[in-house]
């Protein structure tokens, strides 16, 4: 999914959980190398709480090799 590079975008996923259970969530990300700024920022939220901040630098990336990372 390519989010708008002009305004902040959002992706969300909802799923049922069990109290006390442990869950692992993973995601892969890259950034559109054609848009500025080179360093993009974002955050992962769980129940509205900031769980993880991230940055991604598009320097040296191309549309044929966007440099996806999994977290």
Backbone as a ProteinNet text record, in pm:
[ID]
protein_1_A
[PRIMARY]
XXXXXXXXXXXXXXXXXXXXXXXXXXXXXXXXXXXXXXXXXXXXXXXXXXXXXXXXXXXXXXXXXXXXXXX
[TERTIARY]
84.8	0	90	60.6	137.3	50.4	91.5	16.7	52.9	-32.4	-12.2	110.5	200.9	323.9	306.2	187.6	164	107.1	16.4	-44.3	-23.3	-34.9	-16.6	-121.3	-80.3	-171.2	-183.3	-281.1	-306.3	-343.9	-291.5	-334.6	-379.3	-479.9	-520.9	-566.8	-557.4	-607.8	-667.4	-784.7	-854.1	-867.4	-841.8	-859.2	-894.7	-956.8	-999.9	-882.3	-872.9	-766.4	-826.3	-745.2	-783.1	-704.5	-768.7	-695.4	-584.2	-464.5	-351.4	-272.5	-324.7	-253	-144.2	-38.4	70.1	55	84.2	71	197.7	229.9	341.2	286.4	318.4	277.5	401.6	401.1	511.6	457.1	541.3	504.5	631.3	614.1	724.9	695.1	799.9	779.7	896.1	866.1	963.8	901.2	964.7	910.6	928.6	838.3	844.2	971.9	1066	1192.3	1178.3	1060.4	1039.8	990.3	968.1	912.1	1003.8	1000.2	1078.6	991	1045.8	1187.2	1237.9	1370.4	1426.6	1396.2	1399.7	1373.4	1226.1	1155.8	1013.4	999.9	898.4	875.4	735.8	718.5	587.7	583.6	469.6	455.3	353.6	373.4	279.9	204.7	72	-10.7	-92.4	-107	-192.9	-288.5	-416.6	-520.5	-498.9	-453	-432.4	-303.9	-228.6	-102.8	14.3	109.3	227.7	309.9	329.5	402.6	543.5	557.8	689	697	803.7	832.5	929.6	925.1	1022.1	1055.1	1171	1211.4	1257.2	1251.4	1300.1	1365	1488	1561.9	1562.4	1514.5	1505.7	1635	1735.8	1862.2	1918.2	1952.6	2009.1	1906.4	1779	1673.5	1619.5	1553.6	1494.7	1363.7	1282	1154.6	1174.9	1288.8	1318.1	1381.9	1426.9	1484.6	1455.7	1334.9	1290.6	1345.1	1409.4	1475.1	1381.7	1278.1	1182.2	1254.5	1206.4	1253.8	1134	1156.5	1050	1080.5	976.6	990	883.5
-114.8	0	121.9	214.4	338.7	448.1	497.3	604.3	738.4	833.2	967.5	1029.6	1081	1139.5	1284.6	1340.4	1479.8	1493.7	1404.9	1407.6	1272.1	1269.4	1145.1	1042.5	917.1	808.6	711.3	622	525.3	390.4	286.2	149	92.8	8.1	-52.7	-195.1	-273.3	-410.4	-438.6	-498.7	-532.4	-683.9	-737.9	-881.7	-906.4	-1017.8	-1056.3	-1112	-1073	-1122.2	-1183.6	-1258.5	-1319.4	-1252.3	-1212.8	-1151.6	-1242.9	-1187.6	-1262.6	-1339.4	-1351.3	-1423.7	-1333.7	-1395.1	-1320.2	-1330.9	-1221.7	-1215.6	-1155.9	-1198.4	-1143	-1087.6	-964.4	-903.4	-865.6	-893	-854.3	-775.3	-691.6	-615.3	-585.5	-564.8	-525.1	-386.6	-306.9	-171.9	-128.1	-37.3	35.2	171.6	253.5	385.7	419.8	500	543.4	623.7	572.5	643.7	770.6	794.4	911.5	1033.1	1021.1	1132.8	1180.5	1308.6	1367.5	1382.4	1385.8	1377.7	1234.6	1217	1082.3	997.5	1056.5	982.1	995.8	884	879.4	827	869.3	824	766.1	682.6	625.3	566.3	512.9	450.4	336.9	241.4	131.5	157.7	150.5	172	46.9	18.1	-91.3	-32.6	-48.6	11.8	161.2	228.5	372.2	415.6	321	352.1	332.6	426	413.9	295.3	197.1	74.9	76.7	133.2	133.7	247.9	325	426.4	366.2	412.4	366.4	477.3	462.6	550.1	462.4	517.7	447.3	550.5	522.6	614.9	561.6	641.3	597.9	623.3	683.5	710.1	579.3	579.1	460.6	357.6	383.1	289.2	326.7	232.3	254.8	178.2	210.3	140.3	-9	-47.5	-189	-257.6	-180.6	-235.9	-138.4	-149.8	-52.3	-75.9	-190.4	-215	-250.2	-330.6	-369.3	-428	-392.7	-449.9	-505.5	-609.1	-670.7	-645.9	-608.1	-581.5	-659.2
0	0	0	-85.6	-92.2	-31.7	84.6	149.6	87.9	100.9	48.7	113.7	32	88.7	131.7	110.6	145.4	286.8	325.1	458.4	526	657.1	732.5	691.9	678	643.7	758.6	748.8	855.1	796.3	854.8	829.4	962.9	962.2	1088.9	1066.2	1171	1169.8	1306.5	1306.5	1430.6	1439.5	1558.2	1579.7	1724.9	1749.7	1884.2	1962.6	2089.4	2176.2	2302.5	2371.7	2498.4	2610.1	2719.8	2831.1	2881.2	2900.2	2952.8	2848.4	2725.9	2620.8	2562.1	2508.9	2445.3	2294	2226.5	2081.5	2021.6	1901.7	1826.7	1695.9	1668.8	1542.8	1463.2	1333.7	1247.6	1128.8	1075	956.3	877.1	748.5	662	608.1	592.3	542.4	456.1	368.8	288.1	265.5	186.6	160.9	14.4	-36.3	-174.6	-196.8	-276.9	-294.9	-379.4	-435.9	-518.2	-443	-313.5	-237.1	-126.8	-102.9	6.7	129.4	249.1	280.9	268.5	266.3	255.3	377.8	495.5	619	653.7	654	687.5	830	901.2	1038.4	1051.2	1151	1178.5	1317.6	1353.2	1484.8	1476.8	1565	1581.8	1711.2	1704.3	1823.6	1852.9	1980.1	2026	2126.8	2101.5	2186	2205	2100.5	2106.9	2174.7	2228.2	2296.5	2201	2201.5	2117.7	2165.7	2078.1	2111.6	2053.6	1933	1867.8	1767	1773.1	1671.6	1571.1	1447.1	1349.4	1250.8	1186.7	1077.5	962.8	843.1	725	634.1	591.7	507.1	364.2	269.9	130.7	52	114.3	44.4	-11.7	-138.8	-203.2	-245.4	-221.5	-259.2	-397.5	-464.3	-596.2	-604	-702.2	-717.7	-744	-799.6	-824.4	-704.2	-604.6	-481.9	-369.7	-311.3	-212.7	-73.2	-50.4	78.4	191.3	163.1	267.6	389.2	507.5	634	709	784.7	865.4	1011.6	1082.6	1226.4	1298.5
[MASK]
+++++++++++++++++++++++++++++++++++++++++++++++++++++++++++++++++++++++

